[in-house]
Amino acid sequence: MKSYDLIVIGSGPAGEKAAVKAAYFGHSVAIIEKQRKLGGAGVNTGTLPSKTLKETALYYSGKYDRGLYGIERVLKEEPSIEHFMYRESLVCTTVEREVIKNLMNHKVDIYHGTATFQTNHEIRIKGSKEETIRGEYILIATGSYPFHPTTIPFDFVRVHDSDSILSISRFPKSLCILGAGVIGCEYATIFGTMGIDVFLVNDKQHILTFLDHEISQELVQQMRESYIDILFETSVTNIKMPPHEYELIDITLATGQILHVDMLLYAAGRSGCTDDLNCAAIGVEIGNRQVVVVNEKFQTSVENIYAAGDVVGFPALASTSMDQGRVAVSHMFKTKDLDSLPKVFPYGIYTIPEVSTVGMSEEEAKAAAIDYCTGIAKYKNMPRGKIKGMNNGFLKIVFRRDNLAIIGAHIIGALATELIHFGMTLVNERKTVMQVIATVFNYPTLHDLYKYASYDGLGNLSGHKIKKD
């Protein structure tokens, strides 16, 4: 039986980075991947595919370029589904190769097959051949899969989850999306930007309730301007599949309204991939939605077994998953370089337009009884925004009245997920609006949004505003 210092189950963002870090510090490492491709959902079905399709939709639609330079950019031909998926396939294939190269360069042994615990140190691998390997430590990084309620008639031809939607053979004529979380909103704006009629069914009063309310309201407004029909505070009571593919699916809502659509995407939740692991037999505690329960070290209820990434649940971001894997390795092998994750990190939502947020929202500041003030700057008022024709979107800061320290930054608009990192620095380092005003940025750039949001905040604080939108 081959023995390793660390066995990693799963090659997604958490698994890859953990395996490579342990190998870098001189430890023998094996990684086990169930799927044919390496990279997990982050590379193959989740993070990179949807973000690439967002950019593809913007390119083909010309959404941000229409009329900007006096003439319309006209495509020579209408894009086919093959054209639409071309870039997504290319990006995912390229990054998967980089994952393989990274593992091989660090001399990580790669096994393909389904991993099952035999003991807390031994893993049985069932693939093209069966074998058992031993690990001093084991990291569960198996990710998550789309939740499948029994009421949804998935056929992966017309009724899809967030994985199978990537393998459609044609564009839907119309699309109903159940679930207005991050995945649902991203795909709604992707298909809506391509000119497809989209219905987004949400059982709550607001979408993305963790966002600052002004940001989520603006996103709703811009989605509606893209002809996305958002149906709030309702749910699906019945789905009637037609006998022929050319007929429409009938979707009955709790309100009594019936939608007639070509395709359906269910995007309401994911579950941890733990079914095959046999966790119960060795005492690894499993929580709701099959997630692995861990402590702040990402250690499970079994001392030598750790878990990281989507399989441990919230926040289930590729960015945090990578560092969760690294933190776990730090505690396994006492590398003393990354003991914990930062408490403040950004969220990026790759809708059209993008949304990104860090720190406290206005609602959270109010709930915490903080005496706060806000400031807003709009893209269209910035010289760079005028050059780029950015007529929508804004940056909002939340800061304390007593010491002017910025406690939150929230952006909706183009490049929001890039611009947010300066806001993260402001929140982490407790910078004040006065310090932002005293910062020199390249001119013209969109970072001026921070400076003018700070000026706006001071105007709100004093009650003396010179500029009014």
N, C-alpha and C positions, 0 to 999 in steps of 0.2 A: 504493500500500500504506500503510495507516494504521500509525503508529508510536507506541509507548508506552514510558514509562520502566520499567514493570513489567507483565508479563502473568501472571496467576494462573490456573492450571488447576484448577478445582474450587472450589465455593462452600460447603464445609463449615466447621466451626469454624476450622480453620487458614487456609483460603483467604479467608474473609470478613474475619477480623480483620487479616490481612496486607494485603489490598487496601485496607481502610479506613485503616489506619495509614499506608501509603505515600501515599495520597491526602491525608490530613490534613497531611502534611509537604510538600504542594505538588507531588507527582509525578503524572504522567498514568498511569492504571491501567485495564487491561481485565481482566475476569474471564470465564472460559469455563466453562460448565456443560453437561455431557452430558445430564443428566436434565431432565425437564419442570419439576420443582420445584427451587427453590434451597434451600440449607441442608445438603445432604449427608446422610449417615447420622445425624449428630448430631441433626438436626431430623426427618428423615422415616422412618428405619427402625431407628435404634439407641437413642441416649441418651434422648431425650425420650419416644418412644413407650413403651418398656418401663417407664420410671419413672412415666409417667402411668397405665399399666395396673396397676402395683403399688398406687397410691393408689385406683384404681377397685375393685380386688379387695378392699381393706380396707374400702371404703365398703359395697359390696354384701354382703360376708360379715359385717360387724359384728364382726370378729375381736377387736378391742381394746376393744369396748364391751359385749360380752355380759354381762348381769346387773350391770353396773357401777353402775347407778343404780336398782336394785331391780325394774325391769321391762325386758322385752326390746323392742328396737326391731325392729318387724316391717315388712318391705317389703310394699306393697300388691300387688305382682306380681313374679314371678320375672323377673330381667333377661334380655333377649334378647341375642344377639351384637351387635345394633345398639346396644342400651343400653350394653353393655360397651365398645364401641369409640367411643362418642360423644365422651367427654372427650378421648381420645387424638387423634381427628381434629381436634377444636376447638383443642387446644393446638398441635398441629403446624402447622395452617393459620395460626394467629395468629402463631407465631414465624417462619414462613416469610415472612409479610408484613413483619415487622420486619426480617428480613435484607434483603429487597428495598429497603425504605425506607432502611435504613442505607447500602446501596451507592449508591442514587440521591442521597441527601443529600450524599454525598461525591463525587458526580459520577464514579463508577466506571462505565465502559461495560460492559454485560452482553451476552455473546454466548452463544447456545445452539447446541450441536453437539459433535461429537467432535473433540478436539484431537490433532494429530499433528505431531511435529517435522519440519520440512523442513531447517533448519539449527539451530545452537544459539541463533539469534536469531529465527528465523521459525517461526510456527505456522500450519498449515493447519487451518481449521475446516470440518467437514462437517456441515451441518445442513440447514435448509430451503433455504439457499443456501450455496455454497462460496466461501470467501474466505481470504486469507492476511494475517496481521498480524505486525508486527515488535515485539520487545521488547528493550530494553537488558538487562534482567534478566527471568528467568522463574522462577516458583515452582510446583513440582509439588505440588498438594494434592488429589490425586484420591481419597484415602481407600482403603478396602478393601472386599472383598466376601466373602460366606460361602464357605468352601472346600467344594468338591463332589467327594468321592471317587467313583470310578466304581462302587463297590460299593453305593451308596445310590440306590435307584430314585426319585429326586425326581419327583413329578408336581404338586406345589404345590397339591394338593387334600387329600391325606391324608398325604403325606410332604413335610415342609417344611424350609426353612432359617430362619434367624433374621429374614430379610426377609419371606418369604412367610407366616410364621405370623401376621403382622399383617393379612392379607387373608382369613382363614378366614371361611366363610359360616355356620358353626355352631360351638357348643362341642363339643370332643371328649368322647366318653363316657369314654375313658381315653387316656392319653398316655404314650409312651415317649420320653425325651430321651437322646440319645447325646452325652456330653460334660458333665462336671461342672465346667467352668470358670465364669467370671463369668456369661456369658450363659445357660448351661444351668441354673445354680443360680437365677438370677433368675426365669426362666420356670417352673421347677419350683415355686417358692414362689407365684408368681402363680396358676397353674392349680390348685395344691394348695389354696390359700386359697379358691378358688371351689368347692371340694368335688369336684374331678375327681381320679380315681385317677391318680397319676403314678409312673412308674418312672424313676429316674435312673441311667443306666449309666455307671460310672466305671472306667477301666482302671488306676487307681492305688489305693493303700492309704488315701489321705486325699483330701478335696476341698480345693481352693484352697490348695495346699501353701505358698504364699508367706505365708499368714496365720500369726500366732501360734497354736500348736497348741491351746491352751485355747479360743481363739475359734472355730476351725474345728470342734472337738469339740462346742462348745455349739450351733453352727449345725446340725450333723448331728442333735443331739438334738431341737432345736426343729422341724426339718424332719420328723423321724420322728413327732413329736407331731401334726403336720399330716397324717399318713398318707401321706407321701411315702416310697416304698420305694427306698432307695439301695442299689444293687448294686455293691459294691466289687470291685476286682481282677478284672474280667472285661470282655469285649468282645463285639461282635456277629459271629457267623460266617455267619449267613444271614438274609435277609429274604424272606418269602414273601407276595407280594401276592395277595389273593383276587380272584376274577373279578367279584364284586359289592360295591358300596359298603357294603351293610348287613352284610357279613361282616368278621371281624376280621383284622388283619394278624398273621402269625406271625413272631416274632423269636426266633431261636435264639442263645443266648449260648455263650461258650466253656466255661462250666461244664456245658453240656448242658441248662440250664433253658430253657424256651420261654415267652415272653411273648405273650399274646393281647391286642392293643390296637387302639383305633379309629384313632389317628393317631400319627405319628412325627415328632419334631423332631430334626434333626441340628444340633448346636451345638458342633462341635469344631474351632475354628480359622477364621482368615480369611486372605485373601491380598491383597497390594497391587494396586490398579487401575493397572497399567502396560502392559497388553497393547497398547492402541491408540496409545501414545505414540511408538513407534519409537525408544526410548531407545538401543538398540544402535547405530543408525546415526550418532548424534552423540557416542557415547562415555560416556553416563551409566551408571554401574555399577549393576547390579541384583543383589540378594542372594537368599537363600532366601525362599520364599513370595512372590516377585515384589516385595519391598520395595526402595525406593531407598536406596542406601548414602550416608550423609552424615557430615560431621565435626561438631565441637561448635558450629559456626556454622550448621549445617543446610545447608551447601554441598555439592553433589555433586562428582563427579569432573570436571565441566565448570565452569569458574570462574564463569560468569555465571548458572548454573542452581542453584537451591536447591530443597529439598523439606521438607515439614513435615506433621505429622498422622499418621493411621493408615498412610499410604503408606510411612513410614519405620520402621514396626514399633513395638516396645515404647517407652513404656508404652501407647500407643494409647488415651489418655483424652481426652475432649473438653476438659477443663480444661488439660491440658498441650499439646494441639494448638494451642489458641488462642495460647498464649505462644510456642510454637515458631515459628508464623507471624510473630509480632511480633519475635522475636529475629532471624529471617532478614532481615526488613526493616531492622532496626537495622544489620546488617552490610553490607547492600547499599548503603544510603544514609548510613551513618555518622551516625545520629541520636543516638547516645551516650546512650540512655536505658534500654535493656534488652539487655545484651550476652550474657546467658546465663540458662539456667533454674536455679532453686534446686535444690540436690541433695536437699533434703528437701521432699516434698510429700505430701498425703494421697491415699489410695485410698478410694473409696466404692463399696460393693457394695450395690445396691438390692434385696436379697433381703427376705423377710419372715421374721424381723426384719432390719433393716439392719445392715451391718457396715462399719466404717471403721477405718483404721489409718494410723499415721504413725511413722516412725523404726524402731528395731530391735525385732524380736520377741525373746522370751526365748531361742528357739533360736539366733537370730543372735548375740545377746550371748554365749551359751555358746560358739558356734563361734569367736568372736573372742577368746576367753579373757579376757573382761571379768569382773571380780568384781562381780556385779550382785545386786540384790534386786528383788522385785516387791511390788506392793500391788493389792488388788482392792476395789471397792465395787459393790454390787448395787443395781439400780434399786428393787427392792422394799423396800429399807431406807431409801431417801430419802423424806422427807415428800412431795415432789412426785410421786415414784413411787407412793406410797400413794394420793394424790389421784387420779391417772390410772389406777390399777389395773394398774400395770406390774409384773407378777409374775415376769417373766423378763428376762434381760439383765444385763450388768455392764460396768464399765470396768476395764481393767488397765493399770497403769503399770510400766515397767521403768526402774530407776535404778541408778546406780553406787553402790557401797558407800563408796568413798573420799571422794567430795565430794557425794554425794546428788543429783547432776545427773540429770535425767530424760532418758532416751535413747530412749524409745518410749512410745506411747500407743495402746491398742487397745480398741475398743468394739463390743459387739453389743447391739442393742436399738433401740427406737424413737428416731428422730432422731439416730442415730449419726453420719450424714454431716454433720449440723449441729454436733454437739457436738465433733467431732474438731478443729475449727479452733483451739480454745484449746490443745489438746494439741500441735498443730503449732507454736504460738508457744512453748510450754514447751520443746520439743525444739530448735527453731531458736535460741532465746536461752539455752539451757543453764540453764534455771531449776531450782532445787532443790525437793525435797519440802517443805523448811522455808518456802520462799517461797510455795508453793501454800497451805500451811496458814495463812500470814499474809495471804492474799488474802480480801477480803470480797466475797461474792457476794450477789445478791438472794436472799431467802428467802421461800417455798421455790422452788428451781429445781433442774434436773438437773445444773447445774454443780457442785453439792455433791458429785457423784460424784468429782471430782478431789480435793477436800479430804479426803474419807474414804478414798479409795484411798491418799492420802499418809499418813494416820494408820495405815492398815493396813500400809503398807510399813515405817513406823517400828517398828510392833509386830513385824513379821517380822524386822526388822534386830536388834532388841534381844532377841527371844525372849520378850517380855512383852506378850501380847495380852489386852486387857481384854474386848473383844467377840469372841464366837465365833458364827459363823452356824450 
